[in-house]
Amino acid sequence: MTRVIAISNRKGGTGKTTTAVNLSSAFAIFYRSKVLLVDVDSQANATISLGIIPNSPDRSVFGVLNGRTKVRDAIVGTEVPNLYLLPSYVNLSKVEPVLFFKKDGEYLLEKFLEEVINEFEFVIIDCPPNIGMMGLSALIAANEVIIPMPGPGKNITIEYTPYIGVLSNGTLQLVVSSNYEVNLQMANDVLPTSIPNNIEGFQKTNSGVTLTLAPGNYVINFIITAQTTQQAINQRSATMIRKPTSSYVLLYYTVLIIAVVVLAIIALMIIRGRR
């Protein structure tokens, strides 16, 4: 089974691209595995790091998600043996509204990657520094997520392997590996189903639960209640209703202007008729 790993963190400057490029290269060189690096960040730093200029809208993630290019045609080779790249594009952010208003738009990346996924042992996805539609698409396409979290004098990595796309209760697993103490905060609707025995602290607050973990390795299973998921669905639906597309707005104003012009012509004809 192909391992699809997203490198994600909502904060910029945490080493996502560095991790993605070096991890992909290590798998390709030292394990001699066939690896696909997918760059879904509009900054295109992973693409540039591998010597590819991100100026082709067709041979990129942008062209694939817009249906202009087959994913197989957009993938390019690199100077690293066994490492292939699905490049980003400098205007990739323009595809976000398309995915938002398209039904199941967040599943498009996963759908297109399925066409080639069996040809690779590893697929590494370099995510943008946010959880917009591109970031969400990457998380859905992945079966593993690595969240780089550097800090001053610290070396902390959280690896998160989720069950994504669940609309009711679903079990998730959080793997924490740290050389330093970690405070893990969980909201009220995040319910741990297994907690390590050697945690340093467990505190209930109004906003949820805070776990204090000593340096070491931990595996915590938890679920997110259906209420939380339903709230997210309702919020997205409400947002979609409140935000009409630009084409609808243009059509509305066009019809309004035409109506005003027709009424003005009719009024002039009536005035002339009376004279």
Sequence and secondary structure as in RCSB ss.txt:
>XXXX:A:sequence
MTRVIAISNRKGGTGKTTTAVNLSSAFAIFYRSKVLLVDVDSQANATISLGIIPNSPDRSVFGVLNGRTKVRDAI
VGTEVPNLYLLPSYVNLSKVEPVLFFKKDGEYLLEKFLEEVINEFEFVIIDCPPNIGMMGLSALIAANEVIIPMP
GPGKNITIEYTPYIGVLSNGTLQLVVSSNYEVNLQMANDVLPTSIPNNIEGFQKTNSGVTLTLAPGNYVINFIIT
AQTTQQAINQRSATMIRKPTSSYVLLYYTVLIIAVVVLAIIALMIIRGRR
>XXXX:A:secstr
  EEEEE  SSSSSSHHHHHHHHHHHHHHHS   EEEEE  TT HHHHHTT     SSSSHHHHHTTSS HHHH 
EE SSTTEEEE   TTGGGHHHHHHHSTTGGGHHHHHHTTTGGG SEEEEE  SS SHHHHHHHHH SEEEEEEE
ETTEEEEEEEE   S SS  EEEEEEEESS EEEEEETTEEEEE  TT SEEEEETTEEEEEE SEEEEEEEEE 
HHHHHHHHHHHHHHHHH   HHHHHHHHHHHHHHHHHHHHHHHHHHHHH 
